[in-house]
Amino acid sequence: MTSHQRMQWQTSLELRLRRVHGDSFQEFFADVMERLHGTDFLPARAMGSLGDKGCDGYLRGSGQVFQCYGKRHDTPLNTTTVVNKIKDDYATAASKLPAIMKEWHFVHNLFDGIPVDVIELIEALGRQHSDHRFGLIGPASFSDRVLGLPENDLVFLLGPVASSEESMNMRVEEVATLMAGVIKGMDETPFADARPNQPPVNKLELNRIEGHWRRILIGAGGNASVVASYVDQHPDPELGKRVAKVFSRRYAELDTENLPPYAILTTLYEDITGIGSVPPERQVAAQALLAYLFEACDIFKDDPSKAAA
């Protein structure tokens, strides 16, 4: 796996973890664990009135019991609900599975961190029940596990991703298709275009964009200039303004929700590509369009001093 592919799969994994919740999150976790551990991992299901005995999956070699909590990314987190779930699920597993449980792990998809109440509870459980080990498996742990798999497993779990060569040879036709989809049905008059010629050099720092999205925006910079040329030479002189208006509004909505920068970029990306498996050539075009919008200051905040100038 090249560093470029790793970055692309990291993006695909984040999209997947944000999209799945409830049973679908549990099923995705089971898929990952079966790829990692083969038949040593046993997915568990509730069986009528017997329930699941506090176990969504079991790793035989180490005696690890897993309990999953997949939250819908667009719903608020209720700390009391999560704390009570952990207490109830552990108590159930401890009473129903004493012969096989050596460790208990809480698996979640909380990208913005876990409440300190959960950390305190896990630590307290560890002190109170020294015969068991306790753990938390969140998005970072998911990433370590998934990205350590062979490429054929990554394709099975997350779909194919663009290679460096495919990214360097972006098909403008894909950009055209994406832009047409964005402005489809838009009848309003676009606002005046006030784009600068060059992006602010400190815009990434100003908006606290780190990690793989920072690398993607920088890496797609070359293709962003291709998108800019396509827009400038398009027969419809209003194309760029229409697309800018759609994304400026969408960014403003997401920013109002106080989402972190990576969550905003992930949502914008999925707005462009749609939900589901995305072919590599469309991934490249979508990332180029995002980089173009970022550099043109249609999304994210600009340096106030430059805006005033």
Rosetta silent file (secondary structure, phi, psi, omega in degrees, C-alpha in Angstrom):
SEQUENCE: MTSHQRMQWQTSLELRLRRVHGDSFQEFFADVMERLHGTDFLPARAMGSLGDKGCDGYLRGSGQVFQCYGKRHDTPLNTTTVVNKIKDDYATAASKLPAIMKEWHFVHNLFDGIPVDVIELIEALGRQHSDHRFGLIGPASFSDRVLGLPENDLVFLLGPVASSEESMNMRVEEVATLMAGVIKGMDETPFADARPNQPPVNKLELNRIEGHWRRILIGAGGNASVVASYVDQHPDPELGKRVAKVFSRRYAELDTENLPPYAILTTLYEDITGIGSVPPERQVAAQALLAYLFEACDIFKDDPSKAAA
SCORE:     score description
SCORE:     0.000 S_00000001
   1 L     0.000  127.895  177.096    0.000    0.000    0.000 S_00000001
   2 L   -81.409  164.396  178.190    1.399    3.405   -0.943 S_00000001
   3 H   -62.377  -32.204  178.687    1.053    6.429    1.337 S_00000001
   4 H   -65.776  -45.484  178.761   -1.375    7.877   -1.218 S_00000001
   5 H   -65.063  -39.498  178.795   -3.612    4.800   -1.071 S_00000001
   6 H   -58.906  -43.695  179.323   -3.439    4.770    2.725 S_00000001
   7 H   -62.644  -40.493 -179.075   -4.672    8.375    2.808 S_00000001
   8 H   -67.893  -41.066  179.470   -7.518    7.531    0.425 S_00000001
   9 H   -69.442  -31.434  176.040   -8.581    4.475    2.439 S_00000001
  10 H   -61.160  -41.190  177.888   -8.430    6.549    5.626 S_00000001
  11 H   -65.131  -43.959  179.322  -10.958    8.889    4.052 S_00000001
  12 H   -61.841  -39.199  179.963  -13.157    5.980    2.961 S_00000001
  13 H   -65.612  -42.819  179.290  -13.035    4.506    6.471 S_00000001
  14 H   -61.676  -42.956  177.766  -14.074    7.785    8.074 S_00000001
  15 H   -59.291  -42.924 -177.959  -16.985    8.065    5.661 S_00000001
  16 H   -65.735  -45.161 -177.812  -18.030    4.508    6.459 S_00000001
  17 H   -67.601  -28.953  177.287  -17.825    4.926   10.237 S_00000001
  18 H   -76.352  -24.817 -174.538  -19.855    8.121   10.067 S_00000001
  19 H   -87.517  -32.967 -175.619  -22.526    6.460    7.945 S_00000001
  20 L   -87.795  147.572  177.162  -23.083    3.240    9.915 S_00000001
  21 L  -156.504  165.064  178.426  -24.941    3.094   13.210 S_00000001
  22 H    56.098 -131.470 -177.564  -26.829    0.573   15.315 S_00000001
  23 H   -62.784  -35.854 -179.003  -26.836   -2.894   13.761 S_00000001
  24 H   -66.192  -33.092  175.488  -24.953   -1.769   10.649 S_00000001
  25 H   -66.641  -44.436  178.462  -22.081   -0.527   12.850 S_00000001
  26 H   -60.875  -41.184  179.936  -22.001   -3.860   14.667 S_00000001
  27 H   -65.801  -38.662  178.592  -21.975   -5.717   11.328 S_00000001
  28 H   -66.300  -41.784  177.190  -19.098   -3.596   10.019 S_00000001
  29 H   -59.213  -43.183  179.604  -17.103   -4.247   13.205 S_00000001
  30 H   -63.010  -40.839  177.703  -17.720   -7.981   12.792 S_00000001
  31 H   -59.650  -43.727 -179.615  -16.549   -7.820    9.152 S_00000001
  32 H   -63.923  -46.214 -176.221  -13.324   -6.103   10.233 S_00000001
  33 H   -67.773  -35.208  177.899  -12.665   -8.564   13.065 S_00000001
  34 H   -68.279  -35.098  176.067  -13.335  -11.605   10.877 S_00000001
  35 H   -68.131  -35.195 -178.319  -10.842  -10.279    8.327 S_00000001
  36 H   -76.597  -42.238 -168.803   -8.324   -9.717   11.128 S_00000001
  37 H  -117.624   -1.864  179.618   -8.796  -12.898   13.149 S_00000001
  38 H    61.615 -138.227 -175.822  -10.554  -15.374   10.896 S_00000001
  39 H   -75.501   -4.259  176.235  -12.523  -18.043   12.743 S_00000001
  40 H   -70.863  -23.316  177.076  -11.037  -16.970   16.097 S_00000001
  41 E   -97.417  132.584 -179.598  -13.564  -14.135   16.107 S_00000001
  42 E  -120.370  111.737  175.022  -17.200  -15.081   16.586 S_00000001
  43 E   -69.610  143.509 -177.806  -19.892  -12.471   15.860 S_00000001
  44 L  -117.486  150.488  179.168  -22.824  -12.713   18.280 S_00000001
  45 L  -133.704  151.062  175.464  -26.497  -11.964   17.777 S_00000001
  46 L   -67.537  137.584 -179.330  -29.459  -11.580   20.116 S_00000001
  47 L  -120.489   90.831  176.772  -31.558  -14.751   20.228 S_00000001
  48 H    54.673 -135.287 -176.105  -35.161  -13.975   21.197 S_00000001
  49 H   -69.977  -15.944  179.104  -35.795  -13.614   24.917 S_00000001
  50 H   -74.535  -18.884 -179.265  -32.250  -14.773   25.703 S_00000001
  51 L    65.932 -160.455 -179.970  -30.839  -11.556   24.213 S_00000001
  52 L  -105.423    6.344 -179.932  -27.135  -11.301   23.358 S_00000001
  53 L    56.030   30.655  178.218  -25.899  -11.774   26.955 S_00000001
  54 L    73.945   23.197 -174.905  -24.029   -8.483   26.682 S_00000001
  55 L  -134.487  118.861  174.601  -21.901   -9.722   23.806 S_00000001
  56 L   -97.320  -10.851  178.775  -21.798   -8.442   20.202 S_00000001
  57 E  -175.774  154.476 -174.787  -18.673  -10.451   19.382 S_00000001
  58 E  -140.255  132.408  177.311  -16.127  -12.727   21.021 S_00000001
  59 E  -105.169  110.514 -168.961  -12.430  -13.340   20.393 S_00000001
  60 L   -64.203  -43.833 -173.742  -11.699  -16.876   21.500 S_00000001
  61 L   -60.270  -35.013 -176.207   -7.906  -16.752   21.848 S_00000001
  62 L  -110.611   -4.035 -178.884   -7.903  -13.880   24.340 S_00000001
  63 L    68.243   30.802 -178.627  -11.372  -14.214   25.852 S_00000001
  64 E   -88.233  128.651  174.181  -12.326  -10.710   24.727 S_00000001
  65 E  -104.783  134.087 -178.265  -16.020   -9.766   24.732 S_00000001
  66 E  -116.023  138.012  174.267  -17.027   -6.783   22.582 S_00000001
  67 E  -124.964  128.628 -173.048  -20.069   -4.571   22.950 S_00000001
  68 E  -101.545  144.257  172.800  -20.828   -2.086   20.138 S_00000001
  69 E  -136.090  102.407  179.939  -22.297    1.411   20.267 S_00000001
  70 L  -107.411  106.738 -177.891  -22.803    2.998   16.821 S_00000001
  71 L   -88.327  141.694  170.635  -24.267    6.503   17.056 S_00000001
  72 L   -64.040  131.295 -172.556  -25.921    8.289   14.160 S_00000001
  73 L   -69.448  -18.168 -177.698  -23.487   11.078   13.364 S_00000001
  74 L   -99.868   13.866  176.129  -26.240   13.687   13.043 S_00000001
  75 L  -114.160  148.651 -178.867  -27.782   13.097   16.468 S_00000001
  76 L   -70.138  152.419  179.635  -26.526   14.616   19.732 S_00000001
  77 L   -86.134  129.182  176.054  -24.634   12.421   22.166 S_00000001
  78 L  -103.950  105.988 -174.755  -26.410   11.651   25.432 S_00000001
  79 H   -61.098  -40.798 -178.877  -23.700   10.934   27.993 S_00000001
  80 H   -61.006  -40.771  179.217  -26.112    9.432   30.515 S_00000001
  81 H   -62.173  -44.108 -178.887  -27.389    6.960   27.913 S_00000001
  82 H   -65.782  -44.712 -179.663  -23.854    5.835   27.022 S_00000001
  83 H   -60.808  -45.596 -179.711  -22.794    5.490   30.675 S_00000001
  84 H   -65.418  -36.037  177.877  -25.886    3.457   31.541 S_00000001
  85 H   -62.504  -44.913  179.777  -25.384    1.248   28.487 S_00000001
  86 H   -60.897  -46.525  179.769  -21.825    0.435   29.537 S_00000001
  87 H   -58.996  -48.461 -176.743  -22.920   -0.379   33.084 S_00000001
  88 H   -66.485  -44.384 -176.563  -25.799   -2.590   31.925 S_00000001
  89 H   -66.974  -41.541  178.577  -23.894   -4.371   29.162 S_00000001
  90 H   -65.428  -44.767 -179.246  -20.892   -5.161   31.339 S_00000001
  91 H   -59.061  -41.244  179.140  -23.076   -6.362   34.203 S_00000001
  92 H   -63.432  -48.193 -178.551  -24.981   -8.623   31.810 S_00000001
  93 H   -63.177  -41.053 -178.284  -21.831  -10.095   30.257 S_00000001
  94 H   -64.183  -34.774 -178.069  -20.202  -10.607   33.664 S_00000001
  95 H   -84.400  -30.912 -175.458  -23.221  -12.504   34.972 S_00000001
  96 H   -93.794  -23.658 -173.635  -24.031  -14.489   31.799 S_00000001
  97 L  -125.444   42.521 -174.904  -20.535  -15.248   30.475 S_00000001
  98 L   -65.511  -25.951 -174.469  -18.297  -15.833   33.534 S_00000001
  99 L   -79.359  -21.315 -173.905  -16.709  -18.956   32.098 S_00000001
 100 L  -118.900  -15.797 -173.699  -15.401  -17.384   28.889 S_00000001
 101 L   -89.487  122.736  174.539  -14.942  -13.635   29.485 S_00000001
 102 L  -112.221  -28.837  179.884  -11.464  -12.388   30.389 S_00000001
 103 E  -135.971  151.863  177.610  -11.689   -8.898   28.858 S_00000001
 104 E  -129.613  127.081 -176.374  -14.558   -6.495   28.076 S_00000001
 105 E  -126.477  135.923  178.541  -14.266   -3.861   25.338 S_00000001
 106 E  -100.740  118.208 -175.755  -16.622   -1.031   24.386 S_00000001
 107 E  -105.111  127.035 -175.448  -16.556   -0.365   20.628 S_00000001
 108 E  -141.493  169.201  177.690  -17.834    3.017   19.403 S_00000001
 109 L  -122.627   38.681 -177.503  -17.800    5.462   16.474 S_00000001
 110 L   -85.569   97.229 -174.947  -17.573    8.722   18.448 S_00000001
 111 L   -71.140  -28.052 -174.768  -15.288   10.837   16.273 S_00000001
 112 L   -92.518   19.001  178.992  -15.346   13.909   18.469 S_00000001
 113 L    95.996  162.720 -179.811  -14.033   12.092   21.516 S_00000001
 114 L  -104.072  148.903  178.983  -15.721   10.268   24.354 S_00000001
 115 L   -60.543  146.086  179.934  -17.217   11.969   27.424 S_00000001
 116 H   -63.306  -24.947  176.778  -14.914   12.027   30.440 S_00000001
 117 H   -60.931  -35.946  178.861  -17.694   10.265   32.361 S_00000001
 118 H   -68.277  -42.539  178.384  -17.113    7.222   30.135 S_00000001
 119 H   -61.114  -45.661  179.585  -13.381    7.292   30.815 S_00000001
 120 H   -60.585  -39.894 -178.668  -14.015    7.542   34.565 S_00000001
 121 H   -66.406  -45.494  179.878  -16.458    4.639   34.398 S_00000001
 122 H   -60.993  -41.417  178.256  -14.081    2.358   32.486 S_00000001
 123 H   -64.922  -40.503  179.663  -11.312    3.133   34.978 S_00000001
 124 H   -65.017  -41.934  178.245  -13.662    2.503   37.901 S_00000001
 125 H   -61.157  -38.900  178.729  -14.801   -0.824   36.445 S_00000001
 126 H   -63.069  -37.607  178.492  -11.165   -1.848   36.092 S_00000001
 127 H   -72.590  -37.654 -175.699  -10.538   -1.126   39.789 S_00000001
 128 H   -78.144  -26.179 -175.286  -13.726   -2.834   40.944 S_00000001
 129 L  -128.453   73.203 -174.040  -13.346   -5.947   38.760 S_00000001
 130 L   -68.835  -10.360  177.578   -9.647   -6.771   38.689 S_00000001
 131 L   -79.320   -8.774  178.387  -10.379  -10.211   37.238 S_00000001
 132 L  -122.177  148.040  170.263  -11.302   -8.512   33.929 S_00000001
 133 E   -99.411  147.557 -176.853   -9.439   -6.143   31.642 S_00000001
 134 E  -123.353  149.559  179.278  -11.358   -3.251   30.070 S_00000001
 135 E  -152.568  161.260  175.311  -10.822   -1.326   26.864 S_00000001
 136 E  -120.241  131.626  176.876  -12.249    1.282   24.479 S_00000001
 137 E  -120.074  106.794 -179.367  -12.099    0.851   20.714 S_00000001
 138 L  -112.520 -165.858 -177.067  -12.873    4.073   18.840 S_00000001
 139 H   -56.019  -38.257 -179.492  -12.188    5.441   15.339 S_00000001
 140 H   -65.193  -42.452  178.357   -8.407    5.639   15.860 S_00000001
 141 H   -67.076  -36.252  174.520   -8.265    1.985   16.956 S_00000001
 142 H   -58.448  -46.507 -177.042  -10.509    1.077   14.021 S_00000001
 143 H   -60.504  -44.596  179.175   -8.076    2.832   11.695 S_00000001
 144 H   -59.088  -43.749 -177.765   -5.086    0.923   13.103 S_00000001
 145 H   -69.253  -47.493 -174.336   -6.876   -2.391   12.671 S_00000001
 146 H   -69.019  -45.806 -175.281   -8.355   -1.755    9.220 S_00000001
 147 H   -74.410   -6.617  173.772   -5.330   -0.122    7.605 S_00000001
 148 L   -88.324   -3.315 -178.984   -3.148   -2.994    8.780 S_00000001
 149 L   -80.094  158.523  174.102   -5.112   -5.436    6.618 S_00000001
 150 L   -62.709  159.142 -175.046   -3.965   -6.673    3.174 S_00000001
 151 H   -60.317  -36.562 -178.939   -5.163   -4.637    0.193 S_00000001
 152 H   -65.341  -31.386  176.004   -7.698   -7.244   -0.932 S_00000001
 153 H   -71.703  -37.582  178.411   -9.386   -7.005    2.482 S_00000001
 154 H   -63.766  -40.440  178.017   -9.398   -3.201    2.279 S_00000001
 155 H   -64.338  -40.657  178.828  -11.080   -3.357   -1.115 S_00000001
 156 H   -62.345  -43.645 -174.482  -13.669   -5.774    0.305 S_00000001
 157 H   -79.762  -39.008 -169.290  -14.404   -3.531    3.302 S_00000001
 158 H  -122.572   -7.491 -177.603  -14.073   -0.054    1.793 S_00000001
 159 L    88.955  168.526 -179.573  -13.946   -0.396   -1.978 S_00000001
 160 L   -72.165  156.360  175.786  -11.120    0.509   -4.373 S_00000001
 161 L  -127.402  162.620 -177.896   -9.232    3.814   -4.097 S_00000001
 162 L   -72.537  141.277  173.864   -7.357    5.931   -6.607 S_00000001
 163 L   -83.824  171.706  177.074   -3.649    5.333   -7.136 S_00000001
 164 H   -60.290  -39.379 -178.559   -1.124    8.156   -7.393 S_00000001
 165 H   -64.725  -42.095  179.389   -1.121    7.727  -11.170 S_00000001
 166 H   -65.535  -35.430  178.570   -4.903    8.011  -11.369 S_00000001
 167 H   -68.656  -34.283 -178.826   -4.791   11.145   -9.212 S_00000001
 168 H   -77.523  -17.102 -178.965   -2.165   12.702  -11.470 S_00000001
 169 L  -119.075   54.279 -176.961   -4.233   11.956  -14.569 S_00000001
 170 L   -60.743  140.489  177.521   -7.603   13.246  -13.468 S_00000001
 171 L   -90.199  117.049 -178.726  -10.414   13.009  -16.009 S_00000001
 172 H   -62.003  -28.618  179.260  -11.999   16.439  -16.479 S_00000001
 173 H   -58.724  -34.019  178.355  -15.165   14.682  -17.639 S_00000001
 174 H   -67.749  -39.106  177.558  -15.660   13.457  -14.070 S_00000001
 175 H   -62.381  -43.308  179.977  -15.396   17.023  -12.758 S_00000001
 176 H   -59.796  -42.548  179.998  -17.951   18.134  -15.342 S_00000001
 177 H   -64.126  -42.832 -179.504  -20.348   15.385  -14.223 S_00000001
 178 H   -65.390  -43.521 -179.550  -19.963   16.303  -10.560 S_00000001
 179 H   -64.732  -39.720  179.136  -20.472   20.010  -11.205 S_00000001
 180 H   -62.679  -37.502  178.242  -23.540   19.335  -13.313 S_00000001
 181 H   -66.968  -37.230 -178.545  -24.954   17.267  -10.469 S_00000001
 182 H   -64.632  -43.957 -173.456  -24.280   20.023   -7.945 S_00000001
 183 H   -95.548    4.729 -179.674  -26.105   22.771   -9.851 S_00000001
 184 L   -58.828  127.366  177.540  -28.884   20.566  -11.221 S_00000001
 185 L    80.522    3.246 -178.897  -32.223   22.239  -10.631 S_00000001
 186 L   -86.699  116.450 -176.435  -30.652   25.438   -9.331 S_00000001
 187 L  -107.268   -9.345 -174.865  -32.576   28.388  -10.797 S_00000001
 188 L   -72.735  155.804  176.684  -31.394   31.205   -8.553 S_00000001
 189 L   -75.071  128.089  179.425  -29.078   33.927   -9.799 S_00000001
 190 L   -67.311  154.661  177.925  -25.557   33.357   -8.500 S_00000001
 191 L   -79.332  168.378 -178.898  -23.936   36.007   -6.342 S_00000001
 192 L   -62.451  140.173 -179.811  -21.035   38.137   -7.512 S_00000001
 193 L   -86.437  123.541 -179.671  -17.752   36.262   -7.699 S_00000001
 194 L  -125.914   39.383 -176.147  -15.044   37.736   -5.465 S_00000001
 195 L   -73.893  139.904  172.853  -12.470   34.978   -5.613 S_00000001
 196 L   -77.387  165.323  178.687   -8.826   35.815   -5.096 S_00000001
 197 L   -77.530  -30.276 -177.674   -6.241   34.589   -7.582 S_00000001
 198 L  -126.398  143.641  177.740   -4.224   32.776   -4.935 S_00000001
 199 L   -71.710  151.439  175.962   -5.382   30.932   -1.803 S_00000001
 200 L   -62.616  133.700 -175.308   -4.357   32.374    1.583 S_00000001
 201 L   -67.048  -26.279 -176.565   -1.153   30.677    2.613 S_00000001
 202 L  -103.551   17.363 -174.446   -2.280   30.244    6.208 S_00000001
 203 H   -66.351  -35.538  178.156   -5.829   29.084    5.499 S_00000001
 204 H   -62.765  -42.960  179.473   -5.155   25.490    6.556 S_00000001
 205 H   -69.406  -42.221 -178.345   -3.775   26.680    9.899 S_00000001
 206 H   -58.103  -37.620 -178.133   -6.509   29.287   10.350 S_00000001
 207 L   -96.801    7.295  176.319   -9.192   26.626    9.960 S_00000001
 208 L    53.921   47.555  178.497   -7.267   24.005   11.983 S_00000001
 209 L   -94.488  113.390 -176.617   -7.326   21.445    9.175 S_00000001
 210 L  -124.842 -176.372  172.258   -4.981   18.603   10.080 S_00000001
 211 H    66.767 -149.105 -171.997   -4.473   14.920    9.347 S_00000001
 212 H   -70.102  -26.133  177.692   -5.435   13.208    6.136 S_00000001
 213 H   -70.127  -33.363  175.005   -7.768   15.995    4.980 S_00000001
 214 H   -62.122  -45.224 -179.161   -4.869   18.456    5.120 S_00000001
 215 H   -65.919  -36.685  179.698   -2.810   16.083    3.005 S_00000001
 216 H   -66.234  -44.441 -178.861   -5.691   15.568    0.567 S_00000001
 217 H   -64.533  -38.169  177.875   -6.256   19.316    0.063 S_00000001
 218 H   -70.282  -45.116 -177.637   -2.548   19.866   -0.505 S_00000001
 219 H   -64.839  -31.781 -178.480   -2.197   16.802   -2.723 S_00000001
 220 L   -87.043    3.687 -177.775   -5.202   17.747   -4.855 S_00000001
 221 H   -58.647  -38.742  179.682   -3.899   21.268   -5.370 S_00000001
 222 H   -62.910  -42.847  179.224   -2.523   20.449   -8.811 S_00000001
 223 H   -71.616  -23.606  177.137   -5.866   19.111   -9.981 S_00000001
 224 H   -61.862  -36.021  178.320   -7.597   22.167   -8.461 S_00000001
 225 H   -67.890  -30.321  176.314   -5.903   24.302  -11.109 S_00000001
 226 H   -67.482  -41.733  177.507   -7.323   21.953  -13.762 S_00000001
 227 H   -62.092  -42.129  179.947  -10.793   22.492  -12.304 S_00000001
 228 H   -61.295  -41.495  178.860  -10.202   26.268  -12.335 S_00000001
 229 H   -65.201  -40.192  178.942   -9.223   26.139  -16.013 S_00000001
 230 H   -61.037  -44.336 -179.661  -12.296   24.046  -16.808 S_00000001
 231 H   -64.926  -45.051 -177.637  -14.542   26.595  -15.074 S_00000001
 232 H   -62.222  -33.508 -175.363  -12.832   29.568  -16.719 S_00000001
 233 H   -96.794    1.849 -176.812  -13.193   28.063  -20.207 S_00000001
 234 L   -69.291  143.602  179.813  -16.712   26.713  -19.757 S_00000001
 235 L   -60.013  -29.491  177.330  -19.344   28.049  -22.197 S_00000001
 236 L   -88.791  105.682 -177.344  -21.531   28.990  -19.225 S_00000001
 237 L   -67.189  -13.752 -178.641  -19.731   31.947  -17.605 S_00000001
 238 L   -93.096   -2.177 -174.820  -21.901   31.562  -14.513 S_00000001
 239 H   -54.734  -51.373 -177.588  -20.897   27.939  -13.813 S_00000001
 240 H   -59.776  -40.352 -179.100  -18.235   28.755  -11.224 S_00000001
 241 H   -67.975  -36.988 -179.876  -20.514   31.180   -9.389 S_00000001
 242 H   -66.022  -46.643  179.563  -23.366   28.685   -9.257 S_00000001
 243 H   -63.052  -40.993  179.484  -21.202   25.939   -7.823 S_00000001
 244 H   -60.880  -39.885 -178.394  -19.642   28.411   -5.375 S_00000001
 245 H   -64.764  -43.361  179.334  -23.062   29.473   -4.150 S_00000001
 246 H   -58.784  -47.300 -174.806  -24.165   25.897   -3.475 S_00000001
 247 H   -78.108  -31.311  176.180  -21.062   25.086   -1.457 S_00000001
 248 H   -62.571  -41.838  178.388  -20.835   28.421    0.351 S_00000001
 249 H   -66.372  -44.446 -178.640  -24.328   27.884    1.677 S_00000001
 250 H   -63.672  -41.787  178.034  -23.661   24.281    2.611 S_00000001
 251 H   -61.260  -43.452 -179.780  -20.448   25.223    4.399 S_00000001
 252 H   -59.980  -40.585  178.251  -22.279   27.948    6.339 S_00000001
 253 H   -61.217  -48.263 -176.967  -24.911   25.394    7.454 S_00000001
 254 H   -67.985  -36.711  179.073  -22.298   22.917    8.657 S_00000001
 255 H   -66.152  -35.486  178.179  -20.226   25.625   10.360 S_00000001
 256 H   -62.796  -29.258  179.085  -23.320   26.764   12.261 S_00000001
 257 L   -78.794    0.450  179.723  -23.570   23.232   13.701 S_00000001
 258 L    59.281   34.223  176.412  -20.070   23.720   15.180 S_00000001
 259 L   -73.335  146.844  175.713  -18.773   20.608   13.454 S_00000001
 260 L   -66.847  157.689 -175.255  -14.987   20.136   13.495 S_00000001
 261 H   -54.232  -42.166 -177.181  -13.187   20.890   10.192 S_00000001
 262 H   -66.119  -32.830  179.034  -12.635   17.235    9.256 S_00000001
 263 H   -69.859  -36.633  176.944  -16.336   16.486    9.764 S_00000001
 264 H   -64.825  -45.044 -179.425  -17.283   19.413    7.505 S_00000001
 265 H   -65.103  -39.335  178.367  -14.890   18.244    4.789 S_00000001
 266 H   -63.075  -42.097  179.549  -16.141   14.674    5.058 S_00000001
 267 H   -66.756  -42.826  178.440  -19.749   15.825    4.717 S_00000001
 268 H   -62.378  -41.010  179.621  -18.961   18.079    1.746 S_00000001
 269 H   -60.672  -44.579 -179.282  -17.081   15.239    0.088 S_00000001
 270 H   -71.027  -28.871  173.463  -20.042   12.912    0.519 S_00000001
 271 H   -60.778  -35.826 -177.720  -22.367   15.633   -0.779 S_00000001
 272 H   -77.480  -47.947 -172.420  -20.313   15.552   -3.985 S_00000001
 273 H   -84.150  -23.554 -171.243  -19.810   11.821   -4.398 S_00000001
 274 L    83.878  172.297 -177.126  -23.066   10.565   -2.958 S_00000001
 275 L   -93.585  140.407  179.947  -23.373    7.621   -0.567 S_00000001
 276 L   118.779 -172.205 -179.229  -22.033    4.211   -1.465 S_00000001
 277 L   -66.551  131.348 -177.975  -19.038    2.858   -3.313 S_00000001
 278 L  -114.476  120.769  179.950  -17.194    5.606   -5.206 S_00000001
 279 L   -64.418  151.729 -175.460  -15.002    4.622   -8.177 S_00000001
 280 H   -53.061  -42.555 -177.149  -11.400    5.858   -8.035 S_00000001
 281 H   -64.119  -30.476  177.324  -11.755    8.344  -10.923 S_00000001
 282 H   -76.802  -33.889  174.748  -14.685   10.003   -9.116 S_00000001
 283 H   -57.905  -46.518 -179.019  -12.737   10.135   -5.852 S_00000001
 284 H   -61.524  -45.041 -178.305   -9.979   12.055   -7.648 S_00000001
 285 H   -66.200  -40.559 -179.326  -12.441   14.473   -9.255 S_00000001
 286 H   -65.973  -40.510  178.342  -14.322   15.075   -5.976 S_00000001
 287 H   -66.882  -37.333  177.699  -11.112   15.805   -4.082 S_00000001
 288 H   -65.135  -40.137  179.305  -10.005   18.187   -6.841 S_00000001
 289 H   -65.272  -40.757  177.018  -13.340   20.012   -6.670 S_00000001
 290 H   -62.923  -44.451  179.587  -13.021   20.363   -2.886 S_00000001
 291 H   -62.624  -38.677  177.722   -9.462   21.673   -3.217 S_00000001
 292 H   -62.585  -46.751 -179.903  -10.627   24.147   -5.868 S_00000001
 293 H   -64.687  -37.128  179.401  -13.449   25.411   -3.630 S_00000001
 294 H   -66.841  -47.884 -178.355  -11.059   25.662   -0.675 S_00000001
 295 H   -66.784  -31.847 -179.835   -8.437   27.589   -2.588 S_00000001
 296 L   -82.362   -0.744  178.628  -11.071   29.853   -4.109 S_00000001
 297 L    65.124   29.271  172.421  -12.354   30.577   -0.577 S_00000001
 298 L   -82.727  -21.597  175.112  -15.870   29.360   -1.349 S_00000001
 299 L  -130.670  147.532 -179.562  -15.618   27.109    1.722 S_00000001
 300 L    72.502  161.348 -170.441  -13.903   27.734    5.071 S_00000001
 301 L   -81.661  143.440  177.034  -12.813   31.006    6.579 S_00000001
 302 L   -95.831  164.878  175.906  -10.312   33.345    5.027 S_00000001
 303 L   -62.099  119.671 -176.893   -7.709   35.396    6.854 S_00000001
 304 H   -55.541  -36.663 -178.252   -9.702   38.383    8.199 S_00000001
 305 H   -67.039  -34.724  178.470   -6.870   40.803    7.475 S_00000001
 306 H   -73.831  -37.373  178.393   -6.761   39.714    3.825 S_00000001
 307 H   -62.605  -39.106  179.680  -10.532   39.864    3.538 S_00000001
 308 H   -66.887  -35.347  179.439  -10.438   43.454    4.844 S_00000001
 309 L   -69.536    0.000    0.000   -7.718   44.344    2.347 S_00000001
